[in-house]
Amino acid sequence: MTTHSQPPADQLASLVNPDTQRLAARMAQDVFAGVFRQAAANEGAPDVGILGEVAAQCANWCRAGGSDEARALRLALLISGLDQWGLAYTQAFGLTAIHPLTALIGGLRTRLDAREETRFQRYFEQIDAIESAAVDFKVDLRRGIHLALWHAMAACESSEQVEAIVRTLGSLMVALDQKMPELGWRLVADALAHIQIGLLSGQAPASPLAQEGTQQLFASLRHALPEDRYQAILAHSGQAVVAWQQAARSRAH
């Protein structure tokens, strides 16, 4: 386990730079949030007009890439992000499907010709298979997913609801560490640091249920992960929290 080594270089950064990767993660989050609200408002049925507008906006952003390869990679990032948001929410809330999301992703892919589909599929698979591929995208994406689920947990009104979301969140983090043995622990540590910062800063709910759920999350990770991995995650997240506290004190003075 190489918890203190430098992460390998991102071979996709020359096509889509880190800033654009982070933008792709935020776009995926914003688009998913809108689609999820639509699913809730329409009892799961897609609104074809709204989805068409969203798909056109996504396609326009992808076309802004400087080459065929960059455009394919942008689309692969966006759809990868939407897929992961959808998976997290279906698991957390016991859903069978999010039909507007399925329709949106299908609409984006049906716009592709055969060559575009081949390029898209190559990058989509590369993002999934290679840990360091689009790593800045992955950090922002997973941070957004983990924090969104944590905020949803903090807003729950019963211990049963809290436990269901904590169970999903913990499972997602453990699966991420297993799928990405070199880098996954860093993404888990990043999310835990932001959860702690949210509590310390008062920017996140600090209700008894929220605190109970956070304790359950840490306990589930301690139980599921090897001890050295869990301690490395705690140390890394702790360093981030201390750095935030020091920066906050400097600003205050």
Secondary structure, DSSP 8 states (H G I E B T S, - for coil): --TTS-----TTTTTS-HHHHHHHHHHHHHHHHHHHHHHHHTTT---HHHHHHHHHHHHHHHHTSSSHHHHHHHHHHHHHHHHHHHHHHHHHTT-S--HHHHHHHHHHHHT--HHHHHHHHHHHHHHHH-TTTTHHHHHHHHHHHHHHHHHHHHT-SSHHHHHHHHHHHHHHHHHHHHH-TTTHHHHHHHHHHHHHHHHHHTSS---HHHHHHHHHHHHHHHHHS-HHHHHHHHHHHHHHHHHHHHHHHHHH-
